[in-house]
Amino acid sequence: MPPVEVKASIPMAYQDTFQQFQIRSWQPADRPAVSQLIQSVLAEYGLGWDPQGSDRDAVQVETHYWHTGGEFWVVEDQTTLVGTAGYYPVPREAAAVEIRKMYLATAVRGQGLGGYLLRRLEAAIQQRGFQTIWVETASVLQAAVYLYESRGYRPAEGVETPRCDRIYRKVLSPCAE
């Protein structure tokens, strides 16, 4: 089987709407609000914010997402940042990405936004030619665990993030062009 060509360039600007939420590509001015949101969600579950380690990618989006062929999105409810989601290529296997930093503020959970974001991420990943998605999470994030498992992600081995105790893998079906 010939190698798959992955379209890994700096992403085009992303823009989408779900209910009253605006989903768009991250911009440098979002850095403080993104850090604050992720830190807040982690604290809610007793997990630590680690801007020098596990969360470095949320602080250095240009390096970890843009320059690697990934994407990082923010979700706004009018002018308030209420969510994040992203992915970038990983060397776990050929044509693989990891979904990272999928967090939603407490007030916007339970409205289908998480499922919508995951579907849009999967579509973007598949459109770019990637074949496998990896995602790490913590058991305490029960809604995330349920979401991934209900969308066909299967338990795997090889957790790399210290605060995580679960890793999932999903193989995408070939994209029809």
Phi, psi and omega per residue, in radians:
M1 nan 2.245 -3.127
P2 -1.229 2.676 3.129
P3 -1.109 2.580 3.127
V4 -1.473 2.370 3.089
E5 -1.512 2.086 3.141
V6 -1.706 2.285 3.126
K7 -1.450 1.618 -3.028
A8 -2.034 1.243 3.079
S9 -2.074 3.028 3.092
I10 -1.032 2.227 -3.007
P11 -1.191 2.681 3.009
M12 -1.233 2.790 3.105
A13 -1.105 2.283 -3.135
Y14 -1.761 2.417 3.109
Q15 -2.600 2.320 -3.113
D16 -2.741 2.896 3.105
T17 -2.361 2.412 3.004
F18 -2.373 2.082 -3.034
Q19 0.884 -2.176 3.141
Q20 -1.594 0.068 -3.045
F21 -1.620 2.401 3.042
Q22 -1.777 2.215 3.112
I23 -1.958 2.241 -3.086
R24 -2.606 2.898 3.060
S25 -1.113 2.493 3.073
W26 -1.067 2.538 3.035
Q27 -2.208 2.670 -3.119
P28 -0.915 -0.570 3.130
A29 -1.158 -0.267 3.131
D30 -1.400 -0.229 -3.007
R31 -0.876 -0.896 -3.117
P32 -1.102 -0.757 -3.113
A33 -1.172 -0.652 3.091
V34 -1.102 -0.839 3.127
S35 -1.030 -0.778 -3.124
Q36 -1.123 -0.773 3.141
L37 -1.079 -0.872 -3.104
I38 -1.102 -0.760 3.115
Q39 -1.049 -0.723 -3.134
S40 -1.135 -0.788 3.140
V41 -1.142 -0.773 3.113
L42 -1.038 -0.776 -3.134
A43 -1.090 -0.633 3.117
E44 -0.984 -0.559 -3.108
Y45 -1.822 0.198 3.115
G46 1.302 0.386 3.139
L47 -1.848 2.528 -3.078
G48 -1.546 2.575 3.034
W49 -1.487 2.251 -3.073
D50 -2.289 1.368 -3.066
P51 -1.164 -0.266 3.092
Q52 -1.647 -0.192 -3.095
G53 -2.254 -1.821 -3.035
S54 -0.999 -0.481 -3.092
D55 -1.879 0.200 3.136
R56 -0.988 -0.620 -3.114
D57 -1.131 -0.501 3.124
A58 -1.331 -0.356 3.118
V59 -1.617 -0.567 -3.117
Q60 -1.998 1.029 -3.062
V61 -1.016 -0.736 -3.115
E62 -0.986 -0.777 -3.099
T63 -1.240 -0.799 -2.990
H64 -1.516 -0.431 -3.105
Y65 -1.978 -1.067 -3.040
W66 -1.069 -0.824 -3.034
H67 -1.441 -0.007 3.117
T68 -1.939 -0.086 -3.108
G69 1.662 0.270 3.095
G70 -1.725 -3.005 3.088
E71 -2.433 2.619 3.060
F72 -2.375 2.167 -3.076
W73 -2.015 2.679 2.986
V74 -2.102 2.706 3.125
V75 -2.082 2.284 3.126
E76 -2.119 2.519 2.972
D77 -1.944 1.723 -2.949
Q78 1.085 -1.854 -3.118
T79 -1.948 0.094 -3.117
T80 -1.735 2.243 3.097
L81 -1.319 2.119 -3.054
V82 -2.147 -0.023 -3.134
G83 -2.901 2.835 3.093
T84 -2.494 2.741 3.053
A85 -2.908 2.494 3.124
G86 -2.818 3.054 3.054
Y87 -2.698 2.700 3.006
Y88 -2.649 2.735 -3.135
P89 -1.092 2.536 3.083
V90 -2.309 2.665 -3.091
P91 -1.507 0.316 -3.121
R92 -1.070 -0.577 3.099
E93 -2.902 3.003 -3.125
A94 -1.120 2.486 3.052
A95 0.947 0.780 -3.117
A96 -2.024 2.585 3.040
V97 -2.268 2.871 2.999
E98 -2.115 2.276 3.003
I99 -1.336 2.311 -3.067
R100 -2.338 2.665 2.943
K101 0.955 0.759 3.052
M102 -1.578 1.697 -3.084
Y103 -2.291 2.495 3.076
L104 -2.253 2.459 3.059
A105 -1.100 2.602 -3.107
T106 -0.880 -0.787 -3.032
A107 -1.107 -0.338 -3.066
V108 -1.910 0.065 3.116
R109 -1.318 2.733 3.084
G110 1.416 0.243 -3.121
Q111 -1.996 0.136 -3.137
G112 1.548 -0.008 -3.098
L113 -1.142 -0.717 3.138
G114 -1.068 -0.802 3.104
G115 -1.102 -0.705 3.114
Y116 -1.103 -0.816 3.125
L117 -1.033 -0.763 -3.130
L118 -1.104 -0.741 3.095
R119 -1.076 -0.743 -3.140
R120 -1.179 -0.696 3.076
L121 -1.060 -0.832 -3.138
E122 -1.037 -0.727 3.128
A123 -1.125 -0.759 3.129
A124 -1.126 -0.734 -3.142
I125 -1.099 -0.803 -3.133
Q126 -1.140 -0.727 3.135
Q127 -1.089 -0.529 -3.141
R128 -1.436 -0.042 3.042
G129 1.666 0.097 3.094
F130 -1.349 2.663 -3.051
Q131 -2.000 -0.407 -3.063
T132 -2.338 2.410 3.100
I133 -2.013 2.332 3.034
W134 -1.994 2.596 3.048
V135 -2.637 2.335 3.058
E136 -1.856 2.549 3.089
T137 -2.674 3.112 3.115
A138 -1.991 2.507 -3.136
S139 -0.973 -0.552 -3.128
V140 -1.139 -0.373 3.091
L141 -1.519 1.190 -2.991
Q142 -1.042 -0.663 3.127
A143 -1.137 -0.675 3.105
A144 -1.154 -0.768 3.111
V145 -1.014 -0.825 3.126
Y146 -1.064 -0.794 -3.127
L147 -1.016 -0.877 -3.111
Y148 -1.111 -0.803 -3.120
E149 -1.126 -0.667 -3.133
S150 -1.254 -0.324 3.125
R151 -1.711 0.215 3.028
G152 1.612 0.184 3.067
Y153 -1.361 2.357 -3.080
R154 -1.956 2.478 3.107
P155 -0.979 2.497 -3.133
A156 -2.404 -3.044 3.127
E157 -2.016 2.682 3.003
G158 1.922 0.615 3.083
V159 -1.013 2.297 -3.118
E160 -1.979 -0.393 -3.082
T161 -1.543 2.173 -3.038
P162 -0.937 -0.674 -3.093
R163 -1.445 -0.091 -3.125
C164 -1.677 2.592 3.076
D165 -2.265 0.118 3.099
R166 -2.372 2.552 3.034
I167 -2.415 2.453 -3.131
Y168 -2.224 2.742 -3.133
R169 -2.415 2.436 3.068
K170 -2.378 2.251 3.070
V171 -1.649 2.237 -3.133
L172 -1.492 2.584 3.041
S173 -1.333 2.656 -3.118
P174 -0.986 2.454 3.137
C175 -1.414 2.192 3.097
A176 -1.393 2.215 -3.125
E177 -1.907 nan nan
